[in-house]
Amino acid sequence: MSRRRQQQKEDPLSSSEEEASFASFSNDEEQEQDDISMQSDSRSDSSYDSSDDDHHPRKEINLTKDSDEEDLERLVLGTKSADDFRTQLFAGNDFLPDITDARALVPVAPAADQDNALKQVDDAMLFMVDTVGGGEGVIAHTERTAEEEPADKPAWEDSDDERLAVSLAGVGRLRKLREFEGEDVVNGVEYSQRLRAQYLRMYPLPEWARPAEKKKRRSKRRSSAAGAGGSDESGLSGSEMDTEDEEGEDYEDALPLDQFLRNANAFAEDEMRSSKRRKLRPETLDIQRTRDIPDVHKSGVSCLAFHPKHPILLSTSVSSVMFLHHIDAAAYPTPNPMLTSVQVRRTDLRRAAFLSVQQGEDDQSQGEEEVVFAGRRRYFHSWNLSTGAVKKVSKIAGHQKEHKTMERFRASPCGRWIAVAASERKGGGILNILNAATMQWVAQARIDGRGGIADFQWWSNGEGLTIAGKDGQVAEWSLEAKRTVGVWRDEGSVGGTVLAMGGRSGPRAIGEDRWVAVGNNSGIVNIYDRNELLVAGKKDKRDVEIKKLPTPARVLEQLTTAITILAFSPDGQLMVFGSNLKKDALRLVHLPSCTVYRNWPTEQTPLGRVSAVAFSADSSIMAIGNDSGKVRLWEIRG
């Protein structure tokens, strides 16, 4: 007898109740198995079953549900039955499309006819997309116009890209490719196009990779602009003319900086003008090195110049590159960031200067900001910072044979004139004066002496020039009178090299500059007080008499090589002189005491072979460039 039959015999009532309670949860297969097992048990022990049936008749199984089962079914399936729930589950279109009939399903096609079989299936049956913004669930695909289509189509396209689906919202690195916040899935073609667009935003297309049509259009525009601004170049050779045509293309690419110059908040113009410098102490100077210029020239720095109103530094080198930097040591993420750079092909830039062009003598309005730059060529250029236009001056009418190079020029402080030293040495030396607005010849200054002109400087009022000859003679030339008003000789000079003027409260007859310094090739610098140059009782502007052999206020003999650097600070309290023929050959001088500072530079000061020096407009920053192409900055505190 089986164990189940024994249990039923011992407790027939409990067994019948258990079968009744589990009847509702058993399926038809379980009932059939129980019947088969019961039949086998009855056959194996027929005698016992027969006797047992006589005493204990079999009770019928109750298949009705009790209250607990009804409550459980009501909580799980709701008020309706399970069959009604299944019918309502697929009745709506919340989860699947309105295709629930088995006859509406499409059979799977063989691999050969898979593409044709998919055409019979509705789009909604192929995929389902859940967008963030409650979209329609359609893969984004941007239709591009004919103008946006690339000119050069790819040689081969993958047909599988159209069927590829890429999620932009699911991958963090791809979210920046979305055009709106709710966009998620795009096809392969759109994904590749957006990747290319993102790459071009990060790395712009270089000049050599641009389409040829754009290059032709730009070259035509540049040639027309060059033809309007340029002039005849009959005095130049064929190679030089080719160089100028190529340079003209680069010059038209110069960007206008009007938006930078007009932003007073960015350049703190008011702070520079309102801050008052205290008087510096002699012998010791409070000077601190600040952040260097991040960009390094490929060759030695040839010229440095600060903007007269804004903290902008202009630097050039013989590697044909010109930089404009915003001087701000606290700028983030890069201190002293670069505003722009210009490359002038086949022109070794030797000198550059800021120029505020004034149209007339009585014009008090703000002139146009320009940058004048030149190399060892027979022409120079002026770059208008407001419009970005570049004007080329290839010759001076009537004096083109006198200039083999125009690298030696200086702009007047008033912004009206430009003086260019001629290469012709007949008669001692020649300076041609040009109108800065029209670039037309105005006057010519000459000095008598051997060797030509060593250096020259404009008076602070722009009404004349001080010209130093290589033989030690110094001439004072008046633009108003168009003649030399006096000549004096530098004491002990055996060969003048550089000249500089600075300071205030000087004689009005010769430019109102207080100091003039002359350096020679023996390493000596003589400083003169211009008030002592005039003969006593002859300080009237109309009747000027200058001493032939003035006595210098101080003779500086700290260096032993030829002086190549000489400059005054705008406030007239400092003068710097140096030589590029020896490493770390640079000194600072206090004015008016004319004493050399002892605490700077030190042995650890990284100067190198200094090639250029410039002071900021407020005299608080000193920039020093060397032959390795680096520009370092020092802050002068007091």
ABEGO torsion letter per residue (X at the ends): XBAAAAAAAABAAAAAAAAAAAAAABBAAAAAAAAAAAAAAAAABAAAAAAAAAABBBBBBBABBBAAAAAAAAAAAEABBAAAAAAAAAABAAABBBBABAAABBBBBBAAAAAAAAAABBAAAABBBBBAAGBAGBBBBBBBBAAABBABBBABBBAAAAABBBBAAABAAAAAABABAABABBBAAAAAAAAAAAAAAABBBBAAABBAAAAAAAAAAAAAAAAAABBBBAABBAAAAAAAAAAAAAAAABBBAAAAAABAAAAGAAAAAABBBBBBBBGBBBBBBBBBBABBBABBBABBBBBAABBBBBBBBAAGBBBBBBBBAABOABBGBBABBBBBBGBBBABBBBBBBBABAABABBBBBBBBBBBBBABBBBBBAAAGBBBBBABBBGAAAABABAABBBBBAAGABBBBBBABABGGEBBBBBBAAAGBBABBBBBBEBGEBABBBBBAAGABBBBBBAAGBBBBBBAAAGBBABBBBBBGBAEBABBBBBEBGBBAAAGGBABBBBBBAAGBBBBBBAAAABBBGAABAABBBBBABBBBABBBAABABBBABBBBBAAGABBBBBBAABBGBBBBBBOAAGBBBAAOBBAABBAEBBABBBBBAAGABBBBBBAAGBBBBBBBAX
